[in-house]
Amino acid sequence: MFYVYFLNSLKYNQYYVGSTNDLKKRFNEHNQGKSFYTRRYKPWKLLYYEAYPSEKLARMREKRLKQHGNAVRELKKRLGLPSTTFLKKRNGDRLYPAPKSGAGFTLIELLVSITIIGILANIGLNTFTSSQIKGRDAKRKAHLRQVVDALEAYYNDKGQYPAADGSGNMLACGAEAEEACTWGSSSMQNTTTGTVYMIKMPADPTLGLSYYYDAIVESSLNTKFQLYARLENTKDLDIPKDGQGNGQVYQDLNCGTKECNFGLSSTNILPATGRTLETEQ
């Protein structure tokens, strides 16, 4: 490691900036008078230091502190020090006050600031994205619960649940409420009697994904149903998990372009009944 250090002369109340790869040794050399340029100002007190992975970066920081007034003032302000003169080498044999300039941030400070801003922006973006995903998943769950309520109303009228077309759609629209419904556009209603179970079938909030409906037939009647969706947050507590806590999906049951991983059902069956669950890769 290489260090940029900041010394205070206890005798003259002056400051000195230097760099080294052995901070302890170099500090002792200043106080033992082994440095020609600082021996007349000893004893010195170490007020502050910064560590860098390379000599180049340390030298760059040292140069900025010695030449740029704003960088110096910013460091003094950070340390709670008064505006006392900094000393630097000149002509190889004496010290003099470092000139001031209108410089703003030093290169190192600018790089650090940009890095911090980038990290904070990335955290903010990730948080925002996560919130969006959770919001869409909450909408999916709400949609399925609304469909469940509509299916129970249908059952009360018909004595059975709607049939399924084998592709994830229910036959609960049009005449006698026995024609195929389209997710996101159809009205779930009996156009013969005018009974409306759901004004508009919900659509998955993400393009490419859809809901999936299936009915289980017993004694020629659709006595049970299963309803599925694909949640984006694979850590959602309502997603089935394997023994290691990894999210699972319903094998070969597609909610659009991806396999379904969340389900609701009628009270006489479970979403996983008759299904094979597999850990998502």
C-alpha positions, 0 to 999 in steps of 0.5 A: 500500500502507498500512503498520502499523509498530512502532518502538523508542525507543533512548533510553527503550526504549519502543515505538510503533505507527503507520500510514502510506502512506509508511513510509520518509518517516514513519520519517524524520519520527519521527527528525527530530522532526517528529511532536509525539507521538514527538519526545521519544523519538527516536531510533527504530528500526524493528523490524517492519512489516506491509503492507495493501492498504487504509487501512481494514485498516491503521487497524484493525490499528493500533487493535487493537495499541494497545488489545488487550493480547493482540494486543500481547503476541503481537506482542512474543512473535513478535519476541522482545521483553520486555513493555515499554510500548506508547505511544499518543496521548491527548487529542491531545498526549501518550503513555501506556501502552496499556490491556490487555484480555482480547481474543484474536486481532485481527480481521486475525489471525483472518481470516488464521488462518481463511484458512490453515485453509481452504487447508489443509483444501482441500489435505487434502480434495483429497489425500483425494479424489485418494487415493480415486480412485486407490484405485478405479482400482487396484481396477478394474485388479485386477478386470480382471486377475482376469477375464483369468485366469478367461478363460484358464482358460475357454479351456483348457477350451473351446478358445475364449473366451466369446462376447459379447452385444454389450452388454459382457457375456460368455456364460460362466455357467450351463449349459455356461458359455454363458449371459450373466453379470451384472457384480457378481452372477453366478458365472462357472462351468459349472453342468453340470460344476461348473467354477468360473472366478470365484466372483463377477463383479466390479463397478465400484466406482462406481455408474453405471460398469461393465466391458465385454467383447468377443470377436473371432470367427475361423473360428467360434471366439472366438479373442481378447478385449478387456476395458475399464474407465473409470478416473477419474484421467484422468492415469493412465499406463495411459490412452492419450494423444494427441500432446499427452499428453491422455487418450483414450477408446475412441469409442462404447465405453461402460463404463456412463455414460462411455466406456471409457479403459482396456483389457486383452486376450488376448495375440494382440490389443491393446485398441486394435485395431479401436477408434477413440481420441479425445481426451476433452473 
